Amino acid sequence: MEIEKTNIGHFVAISDFISLLNMASGFLSILCSINHEFWLAAFLMIFAIVFDSTDGWVARKTNRNDKYGFGKNIDSLSDIVSFGVAPAVFIYTSINTTSIILHAITIIISLLIVSCGVLRLTRYNVIADYVNVEGFIGLPIPCMSFIIATYYLTGLFNPYFALLLSAIISVLMISNVKYPKFSNIPIIAISCALIVLMILPIPTTIFSINIPAVILLLFCLYYLFINLIKN
């Protein structure tokens, strides 16, 4: 490759800017978690998932020619920020404890989230061109952010259960459990509608429980466990 052709303009496509919006959402979520603005941090993780779901669609619609794999790499690097580091920081900062043991466990689980996320994405990039599997090997990494975010937004957030759930999700990400792609259009449409309901200033809570968030959480937990049982 000639040095003149290493200009960033030779690689970047429209879909890559959407991947950067994914990364930006994750980064802003991290800042919000550090500032203990957890409600906003959770929503930003969900926004990151929306952008992550869109970049591939845009790449296909624009007939993107990515012979160097630039799009795949920028997508993975953005994902580790939004679905690895962001939920790890969220878990670490949202659990306030004076217990040295629980604090140590929180650090370990947060590190596990990031480590398994990196391993999950690296394995995906390595085997993508060599293993013909419809769907995913291991739980898709966006599930980490989606489950943690919706769980917090339900109003039922429990630090002990959050740590346990994070550990389970982390292990499933690097497992060989096969998960299908998200192709159920009615469920996707309902999920989008529920996200909009959470954003709009509409009363959707009963006894301080956010109903749309509960439904979204149940959708994702069903996806997580039903495929685990099937395997």
Legacy VTK file of the C-alpha trace (Angstrom):
# vtk DataFile Version 3.0
C-alpha trace
ASCII
DATASET POLYDATA
POINTS 231 float
0.000 0.000 0.000
1.354 3.414 -0.998
1.764 5.980 1.774
-0.579 8.380 -0.053
-3.374 5.827 0.189
-3.182 5.658 3.981
-5.080 8.942 4.251
-8.094 8.407 6.511
-10.374 9.526 3.692
-9.525 6.359 1.754
-11.047 4.233 4.515
-13.925 6.083 6.175
-17.490 5.556 4.942
-20.881 6.837 6.111
-21.456 3.740 8.235
-18.224 4.440 10.141
-19.599 7.756 11.391
-22.548 5.843 12.829
-20.064 3.516 14.552
-18.419 6.633 15.992
-21.810 7.756 17.317
-21.998 4.370 19.013
-18.572 4.990 20.572
-19.486 8.577 21.510
-22.627 7.374 23.289
-20.560 4.851 25.228
-17.954 7.436 26.169
-20.596 9.921 27.334
-22.215 7.121 29.337
-18.884 6.580 31.093
-18.674 10.290 31.971
-22.248 10.230 33.295
-21.488 7.169 35.432
-18.437 8.891 36.897
-20.641 11.869 37.747
-23.291 9.524 39.233
-25.863 10.489 36.599
-26.893 6.858 36.227
-30.274 7.411 34.582
-28.627 9.287 31.703
-25.719 6.824 31.583
-28.177 3.945 31.138
-29.996 5.699 28.319
-26.735 6.481 26.538
-25.816 2.785 26.587
-29.162 2.051 24.940
-28.535 4.760 22.339
-25.179 3.126 21.602
-27.005 -0.124 20.842
-29.314 1.690 18.422
-26.323 3.124 16.543
-24.558 -0.251 16.595
-27.636 -1.866 15.048
-27.747 0.794 12.343
-24.167 0.955 11.035
-24.241 -2.497 9.408
-27.590 -1.755 7.765
-26.233 1.513 6.344
-23.088 -0.253 5.094
-25.230 -2.784 3.207
-27.582 -0.156 1.780
-24.654 1.957 0.538
-22.836 -1.090 -0.930
-19.784 -0.335 1.152
-16.550 -1.858 -0.259
-14.466 -2.613 2.815
-11.632 -4.738 1.448
-9.252 -3.701 4.251
-11.705 -4.436 7.053
-11.721 -0.838 8.315
-15.443 -0.942 9.080
-15.174 -4.200 11.010
-12.356 -2.823 13.134
-13.937 0.528 13.919
-17.157 -1.283 14.826
-15.342 -3.609 17.248
-13.331 -0.806 18.842
-16.496 1.249 19.306
-18.271 -1.771 20.779
-15.644 -2.345 23.451
-16.106 1.241 24.629
-19.913 1.149 24.661
-20.572 -2.466 25.646
-17.425 -3.318 27.576
-16.001 -0.285 29.358
-19.276 1.660 29.757
-21.212 -1.086 31.613
-18.115 -1.955 33.658
-17.756 1.642 34.835
-21.513 1.798 35.416
-21.399 -1.263 37.671
-18.345 0.001 39.549
-19.684 3.509 40.193
-23.316 2.572 40.908
-22.489 0.196 43.752
-21.641 2.203 46.846
-20.273 0.077 49.646
-18.042 0.382 52.679
-17.399 -3.349 52.616
-13.835 -4.077 51.493
-14.866 -7.525 50.267
-17.816 -6.263 48.200
-15.662 -3.434 46.825
-13.050 -5.963 45.707
-15.739 -8.148 44.121
-17.113 -5.107 42.280
-13.664 -4.348 40.867
-13.171 -7.968 39.799
-16.582 -8.155 38.085
-15.983 -4.818 36.337
-12.640 -6.085 35.051
-14.305 -9.349 34.000
-16.843 -7.417 31.906
-14.105 -5.591 29.990
-11.861 -8.652 29.624
-14.629 -10.913 28.341
-15.807 -8.147 26.029
-12.353 -7.859 24.453
-12.071 -11.639 24.145
-15.580 -11.876 22.648
-14.935 -9.256 19.967
-11.445 -10.519 19.132
-12.703 -14.076 18.672
-15.536 -12.830 16.473
-13.121 -10.957 14.195
-10.773 -13.941 13.989
-13.406 -16.573 13.119
-15.802 -14.418 11.070
-14.281 -15.435 7.728
-13.610 -19.055 8.646
-16.612 -20.362 10.570
-19.977 -20.491 8.843
-22.495 -20.051 11.644
-25.894 -18.423 11.314
-26.070 -16.130 14.312
-23.467 -15.707 17.026
-21.096 -17.938 18.945
-21.375 -16.617 22.464
-23.785 -13.971 23.724
-23.542 -10.768 21.621
-21.688 -8.071 23.571
-24.456 -5.383 23.271
-26.564 -7.567 25.595
-24.280 -6.557 28.465
-25.139 -2.879 28.169
-28.783 -3.521 27.331
-29.439 -5.748 30.336
-27.528 -3.552 32.813
-29.157 -0.360 31.488
-32.727 -1.656 31.438
-32.281 -3.347 34.817
-31.257 -0.022 36.367
-34.082 1.858 34.647
-36.709 -0.573 35.994
-36.287 0.924 39.451
-35.603 -2.568 40.831
-31.806 -2.326 40.710
-30.086 -4.474 43.330
-26.261 -4.316 43.514
-25.811 -7.967 44.487
-28.021 -9.273 41.697
-26.385 -6.816 39.257
-22.960 -8.278 40.061
-24.224 -11.840 39.640
-25.963 -10.988 36.368
-22.855 -9.218 35.045
-20.696 -12.262 35.820
-23.141 -14.613 34.061
-23.333 -12.385 30.972
-19.537 -12.052 30.831
-19.025 -15.819 30.863
-21.753 -16.367 28.244
-20.079 -13.844 25.925
-16.970 -16.025 25.636
-18.874 -19.322 25.688
-19.637 -21.529 22.689
-23.379 -21.158 23.190
-25.018 -20.297 19.855
-27.374 -17.324 19.762
-29.534 -16.400 16.763
-29.471 -12.939 15.220
-32.154 -10.453 16.232
-34.560 -10.986 13.340
-37.975 -10.861 15.003
-39.365 -7.679 13.430
-42.417 -7.356 15.749
-40.197 -7.669 18.856
-37.744 -5.109 17.439
-40.621 -2.716 16.672
-42.101 -3.152 20.154
-38.657 -2.607 21.723
-38.189 0.638 19.790
-41.631 1.816 20.892
-40.832 0.992 24.529
-37.541 2.944 24.327
-39.444 5.947 22.964
-41.974 5.638 25.809
-39.140 5.765 28.346
-37.711 8.902 26.742
-40.955 10.836 26.385
-42.384 12.631 29.457
-45.207 10.098 29.772
-46.043 8.428 33.105
-45.148 4.766 32.616
-44.372 3.773 36.188
-46.430 1.773 38.674
-45.268 1.815 42.306
-41.949 3.358 41.142
-41.429 0.478 38.672
-40.781 1.519 35.067
-42.982 -0.826 33.036
-41.348 -0.318 29.580
-37.920 -0.979 31.105
-39.217 -4.148 32.776
-40.594 -5.448 29.465
-37.327 -4.675 27.649
-35.336 -6.411 30.373
-37.570 -9.488 30.166
-37.159 -9.591 26.372
-33.373 -9.675 26.704
-33.330 -12.132 29.613
-35.584 -14.444 27.615
-33.147 -14.248 24.678
-30.256 -14.936 27.047
-31.669 -17.929 28.905
-33.913 -19.636 26.327
-30.980 -20.070 23.945
-28.800 -21.267 26.797
-31.390 -23.937 27.615
-31.710 -24.961 23.947
-27.960 -25.565 23.747
LINES 1 232
231 0 1 2 3 4 5 6 7 8 9 10 11 12 13 14 15 16 17 18 19 20 21 22 23 24 25 26 27 28 29 30 31 32 33 34 35 36 37 38 39 40 41 42 43 44 45 46 47 48 49 50 51 52 53 54 55 56 57 58 59 60 61 62 63 64 65 66 67 68 69 70 71 72 73 74 75 76 77 78 79 80 81 82 83 84 85 86 87 88 89 90 91 92 93 94 95 96 97 98 99 100 101 102 103 104 105 106 107 108 109 110 111 112 113 114 115 116 117 118 119 120 121 122 123 124 125 126 127 128 129 130 131 132 133 134 135 136 137 138 139 140 141 142 143 144 145 146 147 148 149 150 151 152 153 154 155 156 157 158 159 160 161 162 163 164 165 166 167 168 169 170 171 172 173 174 175 176 177 178 179 180 181 182 183 184 185 186 187 188 189 190 191 192 193 194 195 196 197 198 199 200 201 202 203 204 205 206 207 208 209 210 211 212 213 214 215 216 217 218 219 220 221 222 223 224 225 226 227 228 229 230
